[in-house]
Amino acid sequence: MTAKTALVVVAHHRADSLTARIGDVVAARLKEAGYAIDLLNLQAEGFDPRMTVADQPDWDDRDKAYSPEVQSHMDRITAADLIVPVFPVYWNAPPALLKGWIDRVWNYGFSYGRSKPRLAGRRMLWIGTAGAAEGDEYWASLQNILDLTLRDGISYYNGIAEAAVEVLPDAEGEPQIVDGTGNFTKGEALTGEQRTAHYRALEQRAIERVEKFLA
Ligand SMILES: Cc1cc2nc3c(=O)[nH]c(=O)nc-3n(C[C@H](O)[C@H](O)[C@H](O)COP(=O)(O)O)c2cc1C
């Protein structure tokens, strides 16, 4: 039996980011679970998130030939059984790097716009890191927004019924709270062993989210 493939998509501009670290941890856990890993680091591979004329949909031609770059990304998605984007939450949304990958690659005639969705049967786990503190007022609405835009708006629209969004909170290791009148307060930043333990717990949490999704 051939191994299933997981496409882990890391969307961050820094190689030493928490996001990149979570991407590695998630890939390692999936490998342990028997998946062949295709690690797509959008920044390292030089992916340009800006839409181009070559890659914008032609609503009269769902068989349009998109650019070779986008076609190669489509091939990687097609080859995957499981797709796991890992990204920092920016303004209640994925960062431009990941958004542009969706805009350009998850295109008309490829992933949507067919009577039989080509990506049906695949699974998708979105893993975001967020500065928000778990349990504060904003936390529940952030989860709802991301569920709506990523799970329903993107995965489901592209024929992937089995999808989930997991958000890791407190990603900056220091509480940041904006109150109802827009006042911004910053708590004390974690340091030393406390900081190490905090980030180790986030990694552990990412692993648990993967295990929950695979179960
Ligand atoms: C432009 C920008 C927008 C952000 N917007 C949000 C936000 O809407 N909600 C939130 O909880 N955190 C937000 N953050 C905090 C990031 O999610 C956080 O810095 C990131 O997850 C940390 O992971 P990293 O070290 O991999 O970048 C934002 C950060 C930046 C730079």
The ligand as a Gaussian input file, in Angstrom:
#p B3LYP/6-31G(d) Opt

LIG

0 1
 C       -0.088000      42.337000      10.880000
 C       -0.459000      41.531000      12.099000
 C       -1.794000      41.341000      12.401000
 C       -2.161000      40.559000      13.507000
 N       -3.489000      40.348000      13.758000
 C       -3.857000      39.549000      14.770000
 C       -5.236000      39.265000      14.992000
 O       -6.129000      39.709000      14.280000
 N       -5.553000      38.454000      16.035000
 C       -4.603000      37.914000      16.858000
 O       -4.955000      37.177000      17.784000
 N       -3.286000      38.149000      16.656000
 C       -2.893000      38.939000      15.634000
 N       -1.553000      39.172000      15.398000
 C       -0.551000      38.463000      16.217000
 C        0.019000      37.257000      15.443000
 O       -0.991000      36.306000      15.221000
 C        1.192000      36.652000      16.198000
 O        2.195000      37.611000      16.241000
 C        1.734000      35.394000      15.521000
 O        0.785000      34.367000      15.551000
 C        3.007000      34.913000      16.215000
 O        3.558000      33.840000      15.506000
 P        4.906000      34.001000      14.644000
 O        6.016000      34.220000      15.632000
 O        5.060000      32.735000      13.885000
 O        4.729000      35.221000      13.754000
 C       -1.167000      39.984000      14.331000
 C        0.198000      40.217000      14.041000
 C        0.545000      40.972000      12.942000
 C        2.012000      41.214000      12.648000

